[in-house]
Amino acid sequence: MQPTPARLGALKAALFVLCLVPLAQLGWLGWKGGLGATPIEFITRHLGTWTLNFLLVTLAVTPARHLSGWHWLMRLRRMLGLYAFFYALLHFLTYLWLDQFFDWSSIVKDIAKRPFITAGFTAFVMLIPLAATSNAAMVKRLGGRRWTQLHRAVYAVAIVGVVHYWWLVKKDITLPLLYAALLGTLLGFRALRLSRERQRQLAAYSRPR
């Protein structure tokens, strides 16, 4: 099934708006006073959770394309990845501004001393070059092969992001465990697909000529 350019454009526009819903929800809760007793913590966790959500959805696009045969899904992946960076940036800025008030010495000590902060900062830094090279001009400049190799780092970003969440939660690890299981499934799918591709390449190479 291949949507027409007009339908694909409408789908992209709808997805763009839909991806802003978590931010709108946060604004609505703030307006209504529904951020709880610790609003800064609520905002930080809300944005961090949606960063992970968008990362996993971005990683799920390729398996969804292979399973469904809908190749047009790949046209949505860049937007989803950029939204993952957008929410990660807001998550990080919330920590810098609302939590630490741009106290740089305290921030540096926090990053160095608290493992979950270190992991979160590492994941954010790893996302920056991926977001910066997400446009078509950078694909052309880097070359398809180098660009693909660079953007495979998104799997490492997701792993570090899940570790960041796991270390943050001290008691109930149900949600971090769920994210880890989803990420493990996506990584398993990728490993299986790469294994099958290698087998096909070896089979093609070993054929008599």
Sequence and secondary structure as in RCSB ss.txt:
>XXXX:A:sequence
MQPTPARLGALKAALFVLCLVPLAQLGWLGWKGGLGATPIEFITRHLGTWTLNFLLVTLAVTPARHLSGWHWLMR
LRRMLGLYAFFYALLHFLTYLWLDQFFDWSSIVKDIAKRPFITAGFTAFVMLIPLAATSNAAMVKRLGGRRWTQL
HRAVYAVAIVGVVHYWWLVKKDITLPLLYAALLGTLLGFRALRLSRERQRQLAAYSRPR
>XXXX:A:secstr
    HHHHHHHHHHHHHHTTHHHHHHHHHHHHT S S HHHHHHHHHHHHHHHHHHHHHHHHHHHHHH  GGGHH
HHHHHHHHHHHHHHHHHHHIIIIITTT HHHHHHHHHH HHHHHHHHHHHHHHHHHHT SHHHHHHH HHHHHHH
HTHHHHHHHHHHHHHHHH SS  HHHHHHHHHHHHHHHHHHHHHHHHHHHHHHHHHS  
